[in-house]
Amino acid sequence: MVLLLLPVAHINAQGTITGRVFDADSITPLTGVTVYWSETTTGASTDLDGEFSIRRVRSTSQLIFSFIGYISDTLEVAQDVTEITHIMRPHSREIDEVEVTARHPASHINRLEPVLTVNLTSREFIRAACCNLAESFETNASVDVVYSDAVTGAQQIELLGLAGSYVQIMTENYPAMYGLASPYGLSYVPGPWMESIQISKGTSSVMHGYEGISGQINVEFKKPAESEILYVNGFLNDAMRQEINLNTSAIFNDRLSGMLLFHGAANNRVIDHNRNGFRDEPNARQYHLFNRWDYMTETFTFRTGVRVMQEERISGETGYNRDMADTFSEAYGINIGTTRAEAFSKLGLVFPADRSMTVGWIQNFTFHDQDARFGLRSYIADQRSYYSSLLYQWTPMLSRHTLHAGLSLRHDRFNEMTDDSPSDRTEQIPGAFLQYTYNDTASVTVMAGIRVDNHNLYGTFITPRANLRYNIGSNTTLRASAGKGFRTPSVMAEHFYLLASSRSIDIADDLRAEEALTAGLNITHYQMISGREMRLSAEYYRTTFQNQIVTDLDASFSEVSFYNLDGQSFSNVLHLEAQWAPVEGLDVLAAWRLNDVRATIGGELREKPLASRYKGLLTISWLNRMRRWQYDYTIQLNGPGRIPDTQGLPDHYNPGERFGAFTVMNAHITRFFRQWELYVGVENLLDFKQPHPIIGAEDPFGPNFDGTLIWGPVMGRKIYGGFRFAINRPQ
């Protein structure tokens, strides 16, 4: 975890492979096996559990396993392999050939990290349509993705029972998707651009800020030297949503490589299956370009890139036309225009000769302009952000101790105009951190850190965090974590989709920073059954808020209020999960999660509204023996939940006090060729839709209109298909 958090350094610039080595006869872990890259000095040894971790090198893809009394093996490792299971045979046994197995896991938990981190690889993204970051979590048990409203397509994630605003979302380990990007930011990351996703639960490292109350999600994009020479992906569904993704890369010499990525999406068809007079989903157009460059030597790394995106969303009544003379009164229309640009740079230096020290410098500039119109209401805003982090790492040779230290600076300027009410603010947050890690991979890892940040508007934040990994025997790992987290409010930037209602918005003048303590415990057990490993895990997390910005939808149907917590607010989450491959090619994951999330709203401790009480997930993936066909099936069982108080509404509008449990099924089929992949699938197979998702749809300018009380799917069954074409770089 610690090394992965410093990607600018050459230590982790080319990725890391983890794995286990077993004896062929007894299927027991082998300790002391030497694992190294052919014709290099880069190597590792297996620990008491047979586990190893080794960084990739550019010069070779051949990994050698050597152990006294056993036959040495050489394994060709493909670029997308991140985890290996290897079986070694004793010299005394006569064999005709050596059996080596390698797996490309769709998702796995890194056994060596102290923080509970779920790693999603590129294989996970081909199990569903995965057109953007939001859709990449469909087969994942840890993260839920829900719609924020029924008209604009805004989506948010939920982790540990809490809204996505409590998750720190990063791209390549710098903060992203906060402020104005919060409502629609998940759609700003095209799925085919992603190399991997890391989901860390609970409070993790202090290196990247004081945020992340419920966890961190980090997205790694494709890298020039490791990506395809050419990759093209096309997508089309029965609602005529069209997407095209393209990336191409070039290696100019041993040090310099570059890459260009393009994403285009359009959905121009007006659909109203439920016949309420509103579009079922917005008509949208998005164009996205990303250019990145890498310059790397043995001791120096420099990465830089620029991303530019433009998007327009049109929604509202089917009769609304953006070119109408009287745009927002002849028909209720929603028009959201977004222009976003990012530039980043990462510099890493490894020194001295023993490579025990690393210095890294990360910078990110963001420009985000938003022009949103909801009928007669409007929200026009811009955000200018700068982030800088200077990082230092010291790991003495052959030592189990690592020290991280660093300085950071974040500057955000917001200019907002809600209807006719302006609001401007500038936030400046310098910070510093210190983190110590003790790592004995065979038994225990301890990571403890503290950071101090001085916010110009909200004062000083002191953020302590600690994480522990402890091996109980050879097949069971215990993880524990505890720490503080803070979050500063950007109420309208994060909630402007609430303008898709007739509610007035009341924001208290004395809002304070949100503050919470999160603690968790996880136990993971690995059990060999018929020569195949099953992973069983159980975890419990509790988040307790010292202060929270309460979103009160209960006080009045005509108003939504934001104010400081006055009372209790907490989240308790129990999560059980099992993953197993009972036969070759078949992967099964089953999970169950229970959420108890409550807050004091209007003086009463209430269940979090519009959130399911529990969730069950079953995913089945089968790749046939010839590796030509892959079949994926997912079923989600979503529990019941509370609907905000809607007393005062006419009876024919009132949705009741609670919603019931519902099931969502997805299916996906992929056909593999040498350079091509063809896929078809269906989302929401049972065609379940929340009944009457828009209250008062027949009178959107009236007092009872509300398109934001969403707890289930807004769109019904979707059938889609597409292709992937790749020219890979020679191994």
URQUIQUI-V858616 format. One record per backbone hydrogen bond with DSSP energy under -1.0 kcal/mol. CO is the residue of the C=O (numbers start at 1). NH is the residue of the N-H. Records with the same first field share a line. If there is no record, write none. Layout:
CO=NH / NH
//
This chain:
1=5
3=6
6=9
9=12
15=56
17=54
18=84
19=52
20=86
21=30
22=88
23=27
28=23
33=46
34=66
35=44
36=64
37=40
42=37
44=35
46=32
47=50
50=21
51=47
52=19
54=17
61=77
62=38
63=75
64=36
65=73
66=34
67=70
69=91
73=65
75=63
78=81
82=18
84=20
86=22
88=24
89=71
90=93
106=121
108=119
116=201
117=110
118=199
119=108
120=197
121=124
124=127
131=191
134=137
135=138
137=140
144=158
146=156
154=148
156=146
157=164
158=144
159=162
162=159
163=166
164=167
166=214
168=217
169=176
170=219
174=171
178=181
179=182
181=185
183=155
184=187
185=188
186=133
189=133
190=193
191=194
193=222
196=220
197=120
198=218
199=118
200=216
206=209
210=486
214=202
215=168
216=200
217=170
218=198
219=172
220=195 / 196
223=227
229=249
230=727
231=247
232=725
233=245
234=723
235=243
236=721
237=240
241=237
242=266
243=235
244=264
245=233
246=262
247=231
248=260
250=258
255=296
256=252 / 253
257=294
258=250
259=292
260=248
261=290
262=246
263=288
264=244
265=286
266=242
271=280
277=318
283=314
284=267
285=312
286=265
287=310
288=263
289=308
290=261
291=306
292=259
293=304
294=257
295=302
299=350
300=297
301=348
302=295
303=346
304=293
305=344
306=291
307=342
308=289
309=340
310=287
311=338
312=285
313=336
314=283
315=334
316=279
317=320
321=324
326=330
332=317
333=375
334=315
335=373
336=313
337=371
338=311
339=369
340=309
341=367
342=307
343=365
344=305
345=363
346=303
347=361
348=301
349=359
351=357
352=355
356=395
357=351
358=393
359=349
360=391
361=347
362=389
363=345
364=387
365=343
366=385
367=341
368=383
369=339
370=381
371=337
372=379
373=335
374=377
377=374
378=419
379=372
380=417
381=370
382=415
383=368
384=413
385=366
386=411
387=364
388=409
389=362
390=407
391=360
392=405
393=358
394=403
396=399
400=439
402=437
403=394
404=435
405=392
406=433
407=390
408=431
409=388
410=429
411=386
412=427
413=384
414=425
415=382
416=423
417=380
418=421
421=418
423=416
425=414
427=412
428=456
429=410
430=454
431=408
432=452
433=406
434=450
435=404
436=448
437=402
438=446
440=443 / 444
443=471
444=440
445=469
446=438
447=467
448=436
449=465
450=434
451=463
452=432
453=461
455=459
459=455
461=453
463=451
464=484
465=449
466=482
467=447
468=480
469=445
470=478
475=526
476=472
477=524
478=470
479=522
480=468
481=520
482=466
483=518
485=516
487=514
490=494
491=495
495=498
496=499
497=500
499=501
500=707
504=560
506=562
514=487
515=546 / 547
516=485
517=544
518=483
519=542
520=481
521=540
522=479
523=538
524=477
525=536
527=534
529=532
532=529
534=527
535=579
536=525
537=577
538=523
539=575
540=521
541=573
542=519
543=571
544=517
547=515
548=565
550=563
552=561
556=559
558=504
560=506
561=552
562=508
563=550
568=600
569=545
570=598
571=543
572=596
573=541
574=594
575=539
576=592
577=537
578=590
579=535
580=588
583=586
585=623
587=621
588=580
589=619
590=578
591=617
592=576
593=615
594=574
596=572
597=608
598=570
599=606
601=604
604=601
606=599
613=595
614=639
615=593
616=637
617=591
618=635
619=589
620=633
621=587
622=631
624=627
628=672
629=624
630=670
631=622
632=668
633=620
634=666
635=618
636=664
637=616
638=662
640=613
641=659
642=610
646=649
650=653 / 654
657=643
659=641
662=638
664=636
665=685
666=634
667=682
668=632
669=680
670=630
671=678
675=726
676=673
677=724
678=671
679=722
680=669
681=720
682=667
683=718
684=687
695=706
696=699
699=702
705=502
706=695
707=150
708=710
713=690
718=683
719=238
720=681
721=236
722=679
723=234
724=677
725=232
727=229 / 230
//
